[in-house]
Structure formats: C-alpha cells, structure tokens
Amino acid sequence: MAKSFRELFPGSQLAPVAPTPVEPTAPAEAAIPSQPGAAAATEPTPEYWRGFRAALMLVALIFGGYHVYTHGISLPNIPIIVPQSNVFGQPGFRVMVIYESQQGMPRSFNGEIRKYIESKKRPDDKQPAFLLVDKDSPYEADAEMWKKAASRPRKSEPWIVIGSDANGNYEGPLPATADELLTLLKKYGGA
Amino acid sequence: MSLRPGELIIGDDNYTKFIGKVVHDGEEKKFGLIPRDYTKNPVGSYANSFLMRDVRDVPMVAMEEWPERIKERERTGSQMSQIRLKANGSGGPIPSLDQDGFGYCWAHSTTSALIMLRMMMGLPYVRLSAFAIASIIKNFADEGGWGAQSMDFVTSGFTRGGRKYLGVPSVEYWKEKGTDRSLATNDDVWKNALLHIVTEGFIDVEAAQYDRELSAQQVGSLVLQDIPVVCDYNWWSHSVCGIDLVDAYPDRSARDILRYGLRILNSWRDTWGELGTGVLKDNKAFPNGAVAPRAMKVSLA
C-alpha cells in the first residue's frame, strides 16, 4: 500500500496542509422558470444598444475620414439657377415679333397662335399680350416697354422676343411654321 | 366654299340692288366715291402718270396657292373677319363704322383699314374718326372723294389754312358725324391724331389719287398676308375696306381670278350684311382703285 506524502515526509513544510474547514454557503437560489411571452433573460439591454451605436459611429467616422483623406470630397453636379428677369421688364407672359412689313405679316403667326397668347394674358395686365411691329416703326411714349424690346440686338427678321416670369426668356428667329411656333411658345407660356 | 351661311353676297347677278338708291335699316345709304373727271383730268395730265402702273414691292402669293391658303386661314381662325370677332378689348367684335348720312365712304374705308391693321398688329382697339379726315379735306362740305385721298391724309398729311394735319383722331376727340368747326384748330385733337399715322404702305405714289391702283392679284396677295386694302369701286360709287379673300367658286381653276371673292368691311353699321361685312364676287370682286397701309406708329392709345 502506498504511503502518503505525510507518512513519507513527516514534519515537511511542503506537506499538504490540512484543509481548513469551509463554512457551508447558502445554497444557490433556484432559477425562476421563464413565463410564456416574457423577454428572454439574454436580450441586450439599453446600455448595450447605446454602446453598440457609439461603436458603429466611431467605425463610420474612422472609415469616412479615411475615405475623405484618400479620395477627397466630390459634390454632386447640382446646376445653380439664377432666376432671369422678364425681358420686357414687367411681369406677364408676352410676345413681340419684329418683322419687315414689306414682306407681309408672318404666316406662322396665325389665328391659333394669337388665341394661345391671349389665353395667357392676366386679366389685370394693361399691356397687349403681343405685338407685331415693322422694324422701322416709331413708338409713342406709352409703348416704351415694347420699344426697348425691339431695340435689343437681333440677327434677322422676322425675330421673336418671348418674356415670361417663371420660365425665362427667348429671343431668336421667328419659327417658319405655326406648329413650331406654338411648340416654342408653350415652352415659356405653358401648356 | 368659304362663303358663310347667310352671308350677304354681291355679284354680277344682283349688284344692281346695291347701287343707286339703297335703303337699309329704314334709311337711304350714302356712298361717296367720285369718278375721275376726264375733262378736267385727261389721261396723262398728272405729272409722271403712265398707262400701266405697277406697285412693284407688293409681296405676291402665287394664285396656285390661294385655295389652300384660304382654307388654312379659315381653319385656324386667321381671317381678319374672324379675328375681328373678339378684338374689341372686351372679348367682343370690333364694330363697323357708320358714315351715314354723309358721302364720306372714301374716308371711312381708310379709317376701317387702320383699325384692322392695328388689330392685326396686336394694338388695343380704338374707334377712329373718319369724319375728322373728311371734314378737314372737304372743309366740312359733304362731298365725295377717293380712298387714296384719305390715305394720303394719314400718311403724308394735308395742309389747310397754313396748318399741317396728319393722322386720324379717335372718336373721343372728334365725334362721328361731328361738324364742330372749332375742332379743326383744336390742338388736343391733332395731338391725338398723331398717335394714329401710317408709316409705310403699298401706295402707287406716282399716280394721281384717283388713279392709284393695285391689281387683283396684288389685292388678293395682300389680304392673304393680313394687310387690309382700301378698295374703290366705280360700279358701286363706293369705297370700302377689303379684309378677306374668299373661295367663291371652288370648282374653277386656281388661276381663274373669277374663282375668288373679296369680303369687305363696309361703313353702314353692323346691321348691314354680317356685322357690317359682305362678299363681292364675279366681276364685282376686285376694286378699280386701291391702296393699302402696312405699318403704323406703335401707340397703345
């Protein structure tokens, strides 16, 4: 029969010390059985989510900062629109045609065109909705607005000047057909 | 056929009803065109006159295109008679003038033409006073004249008593049928008249006023291009304003001038014809004397 360490080495300091008696601890409480529908005892706590969000933001910040450092900042191509003032100097949709009367009135400026432009005139507008004027005609003082429009640079006759408040202005050769003219007018006067 | 239902039509078959004594609306209508007196003014008596005259700068539309152009104008509401229907500033028609009972048709035809030209230019409607023109030219006498005579008044002017007159005032300044002689020297009247002057026209200035003509093709081409024409008719002793070309006989050749009629704006009030208009056709369609305004001063008043 083998001898114990104490028997072999009586009085040795290495001899195992007799275990001190340990006071018995209170027995562990029994786990409360989970009720049906109750949150699992392992669900993350609010403190957990706060920490998670903070960590996520930190990662994003670090990654974003690195991306900007390596690639720079490029903004999307957003056009900057500066509103144009109405070429006639007064609000309202308005049209002027400057032409050479020796050629007769322009054929494209027909009854349908006249009706369309008139339909866009505001009831309180004291000015005509449109004028067709010979390039050499003199102007009375009450037509100063039109005189100024006619004195703007132009390259040919017949020439059209369109003024609108919301859609900008147009100046150019008068379209040769009524269909083309109506399409142009609707771009500035609306449908 | 571009004649409208119920339209008043004057042709070779019925023109005699419209000459001589014409009673309409309970009153006898006046005319005013005076024929050329060949005794006083024989052929060749006018400086620079010649037998065949040709106002060369009229933009011509080939007659082959006339039927299609007429149809297009009617379809798109582009005839002057159609545009006139909503052009008085309140959405209603521009009324025709009223010369009765004065023989001033020759001044009313020009005045009607100026009102129509302003309309086509887009200028606001202003009722102009033909009586101002006729009264000054004839020194308040009820006498006839020629359309070209009144056209000269509003184009190059007229001098009487050392005073130069130019343009035509509105009826606000010279009432229709007004015979107040003080108006002749009223500066306000003639200041207003200067707002309504013709600056360019198709006018045979080399001919005497009673001989100024435009050919049928020229008249047709002009009204197709929105130019009103002052038309003098010897058979009618009357002067009126031509406004639309009409396809009176569509079965005829496009190059047959007798295919076409001319819708005219008379000065016998709106109760005559259709709102003051009628159609002349056959040999009665195209005038013996004619002039046409094509540009005016730009004035809103």
Contacts between the chains, C-beta under 8 A, distances in Angstrom:
chain1	res1	chain2	res2	distance
A	101	B	200	5.6
A	101	B	294	4.3
A	101	B	295	4.3
A	102	B	57	5.6
A	102	B	59	6.8
A	102	B	200	7.3
A	102	B	294	7.1
A	103	B	59	5.3
A	104	B	59	4.7
A	104	B	221	7.8
A	104	B	222	7.3
A	104	B	224	8.0
A	104	B	225	2.9
A	104	B	226	6.7
A	104	B	227	6.2
A	104	B	294	7.9
A	105	B	120	6.1
A	105	B	225	5.7
A	105	B	226	3.8
A	105	B	227	7.1
A	107	B	225	7.3
A	110	B	72	7.7
A	110	B	73	7.3
A	110	B	76	4.5
A	110	B	77	7.7
A	110	B	78	4.3
A	111	B	73	7.5
A	111	B	76	4.7
A	111	B	77	3.2
A	111	B	78	3.8
A	111	B	79	7.7
A	111	B	82	6.2
A	111	B	83	6.1
A	112	B	76	4.8
A	112	B	77	6.5
A	112	B	78	7.8
A	114	B	83	6.6
A	114	B	122	7.8
A	115	B	77	6.6
A	127	B	300	7.5
A	128	B	122	4.9
A	128	B	123	6.5
A	128	B	124	6.4
A	128	B	300	7.1
A	129	B	122	7.1
A	130	B	122	4.7
A	131	B	121	6.2
A	131	B	122	4.4
A	131	B	123	7.0
A	131	B	298	6.9
A	132	B	120	7.1
A	132	B	121	5.3
A	132	B	122	5.9
A	133	B	121	6.6
A	133	B	295	8.0
A	133	B	298	5.6
A	134	B	199	7.2
A	134	B	200	6.3
A	134	B	294	7.3
A	134	B	295	3.7
A	136	B	199	7.1
A	136	B	200	7.2
A	136	B	295	7.2
A	137	B	199	5.9
A	137	B	295	5.4
A	137	B	296	7.0
A	137	B	297	6.4
A	137	B	298	5.3
A	138	B	199	6.6
A	138	B	297	5.1
A	138	B	298	7.1
A	139	B	297	7.3
A	139	B	298	4.6
A	139	B	299	7.7
A	140	B	195	5.7
A	140	B	297	6.2
A	140	B	298	6.5
A	140	B	299	3.8
A	140	B	300	7.2
A	140	B	301	7.3
A	142	B	299	6.6
A	142	B	300	4.6
A	142	B	301	5.8
A	143	B	298	4.6
A	143	B	299	6.2
A	143	B	300	5.6
A	146	B	298	6.1
A	147	B	298	7.3
A	178	B	76	6.9
